[in-house]
């Protein structure tokens, strides 16, 4: 297993980590491992792509019709 050393953690952060570890009945080291595991848990889940992200941003804008996909269309440079 790999090791990770984190230096220069603020005292307040360390104290909060210690309290959280005590609440969960774990060592501070195990608590930090759990936090890191949870932080990267969904990293491998593929996103829906840029179009899905943009669509999600404008989902509440009031559009009530489908926007056709542009897949398969030839891309042409802009003409000025």
Residue pairs with C-beta under 8 A, 6 or more apart in sequence:
4 36
14 28
17 28
17 31
17 32
18 28
20 31
21 27
21 28
21 30
21 31
24 31
24 34
26 34
47 53
48 56
51 69
